[in-house]
Amino acid sequence: MSEAGTAALRLEGVARTYAQAQSTLEVFRDVRMVLRPGELVALVGPSGAGKSSLLHMAGLLEAPSGGEIYIDEAAASKLPDRERTRIRRDFIGFVYQAHHLLPEFSALENVMIPQRIAGQSRDAARTEAVRLLTQVGLADRLEHRPSQLSGGEQQRVAIARGLANHPRLLLADEPTGNLDPRTAQGVFQMLVNLVRAEGVAALVATHNAELAARMDRQLVLHEGRLIEGNRIGVQ
């Protein structure tokens, strides 16, 4: 079991480049960061800065061009595909701008599925799904399918699903980007409460400066570098 002070995510010298016809496009370089359990960090920057690419690399969905990614202090980016898949299943939760719920399954079943894939019994998966959905305010919506839920409710289910396997690390890419401002505020506060309660390390990409300011820290992708927000005027 990990020690309490162990970093859930550590990036060391991470770079991302793309080969073009006669040149190389550098998205970012020498990215370094540490994210610890219970910490909620905003990842901000203009469109095209590479926020999604950085999240994909942190989640072992995309290989960096250079540097190393440590999950729970273990080097992970160069592991075989099967091992990276296991780490994603056991250590990392994902929440996207689009909820990506399976339409033919209920809210309860959507949160049970990743647990069943991880080997949980049906009863244990159901118990945990009920607990999480109750925490996000959907105790009376367990049997509703996504088409019967509002956009905010769908995203709450997606967040519960992302935490279903008790990950050390939660990666969220514009989790309130498709919601109206009032609904976004409610979903964000629920996300904060759940991250704190579960002791998860969360890295949240967002364009919403108000929401970013309410997190523990803001990291800005700026001209290919990852910079603490207060160093370039982010409040």
N, C-alpha and C positions, 0 to 999 in steps of 0.2 A: 504494500500500500504506500502511496506517495506521502511524503512529509508535508505538513501544513504549509511550509514556506516555499515549497517547490513551485517553480513557474509552470503554469499550464501551457503556455506558448512562449517560445523564444525564437526570434529571428536574428541570424548573424550574417551580416554582409549580403543579404538577399538582393538579387538583381533580376531584371526581366528585360530581355532584348528580343527583337524580331528581325530576321533577315529580310531585307528588301532587295530589289533588283541589283542595285549598284552600291548599297549602303546597309547599315544596321540601324534600326530604330531602337533607341533606348527609352523604355517606359519609366523605369526607376533603377536605382543603383545603391548599393551599400546600405540597404534598409536594415535597421537594428531596432529591436523592441523586446520588452519583457511584459508579459501579462500574467497576473497572479490570480488565484482563486478569489472570488467575491468582487473582483474589480470590473467595472463597467467603463469601457473606453470607446470614444467616438473616433471613427476614421472619416475624415472629411477631405474635400478637395474638389476641384472643378471636374465636370464631365470629361472623360478621356484621360484623367490623371493616372488611372490604373488601380482604383480602389477595388473593383471586382476581381481583377487579376491577383491582387495581393490577398484578398480573402480566399480565392480559389487555391492559391499556393499554401496559405496557412491551413486550409482544410485538406491538403494533399490531393487535390483534384487536378492540379497543374504543377509541373515541375519548374523550379526556378532555373534561370540561366546561370546563376552563380550563387554561392553562399549556401547556408544550411538552415533547415527548419527543425526545431526541437519541440516535440510534443511530450509533456510530462518529463522534460529533460532528456529525452532519448532522440537522437538524430533520426529523422524519418523520411526526408524527401527522396532519398536514393534507395529506399527499401523496395523489394519486389512488390508487384501490384497486389498480390494476395495479402501481404502484411499491411500495406497501406490501407486496404479495404477494411481489415480488422481494426486498425486504429481508428478509422473514421466511424466505424460502428460502435466501438467501445468507449471512445474518448471525446468525440466531437459531435455537436449538434448543429444543424443548419436551419436557418429561417431566411426565406427569400422575399422579394417584393411581391411576387405572385405567390399565393399560398400553396399551390401545387397539391391540393388535397385530392385524393382519389374519389371521383364523383359517385361511384356506385356503393361506397361504404359510408357508414354513419360517422359522426364525430368521434364517438367512442372507438370504433373500429380503426379509424385513421391513426389514433394515438396508440392503439394496441399493436398495429402491424410491425413497427420497427422493433418492438420488444419481442414479438414472436420470432422475427428473423434472427434476433440475438440469442434465442434459445429459451426465453421465459415461457413458463406454462401459461395456458389460457387464463386461468384464474388469477395468477399473479399479475399478468399483463392488464387484465380488466381492472383489478384493484388499483393499480398505479394510474391507469388512464382516468378512472373516476376521480382519483385524488387530484390529479393535475387539472382536469377540466373543471372541477369544483373550485380550485384555486383561481382559475381565470374567469370565474363567474358564469360557467356554462353547465351547472349541475342539472338544469331543467332542459338542456338541449342535447343530451347525450345521444339520443337515437335519431337526431336530425341529420339528413345528408347535407353536403355543402350547398346545394341549390336552395335549401330551405333556411340557410343562414345568411345574415347580413355580411358585408365585407369585413367589418370589424370582428364579427364572430368567427368568420373563417380564419382570419389571421390569428386570433386567439387559439384556435385549434392547432394551427401550424406551429405556434410557439410551444404549446403543450407537447406536440409531437417531437419538436426539436430537443426537448428536455426529457423525453420519455425513458431514455436509457442512461440517465444520470451522467451526462457527459462532464468532463472536466472543463471543456471549452465550448462556448456557443458563438457561432459566427453568423451574423445577421446582415443581409445586404438590402438596405432601404426597406426595413420591415414595415414602415408606415407610409411608404411612398405612394401607394394606391388608395389611401384613405383621405377623407375630408379632414380638415384641421381638428375639429372637435373629437372625432373618432380616433384620429391619430394620437391625440393627447391621452385618451383613455387607454389605448392599447400600449402606448409607450410606458405609462405608469405601471400598468400590469406587468410589463416585461421587466421593469426595474425591480418591482416587488418580488417577482419570481426568481430573478437572478440572485438577489440578496438572500432570499430564503433558502435557495438550493446551494449557495456558495459556489456558483459557477463563474468562471472567467468569461467575460463577454466582450467581443469586438464587433462594433456596430457601425457599418458604413451608412452615412446619412447626408443628405443635402440640407436638412432642417437645422439651422444654426441654433434655434431655441432649444431643441431637443439635445443637440450636442453639448450645449452649455450646462445641461443638467446632469451630465455624466461625470465620472471621477476625473477623467483627463480627455483632452482632445489631441489627436495626432493628425497632422495635415500632410498629405502628399503634395509637395510644392516643388516644381521644377526638378522632378526626379528624385527628390529626397523626402524622407519622412521626418517631420519636425514637430516638436511639442508646440501645441497651438498658441500658447501665450508668447512664443518667440516671434510670431508673425501677426500678432494682433487678434487672434481668435479669442472671443470672450467665453 
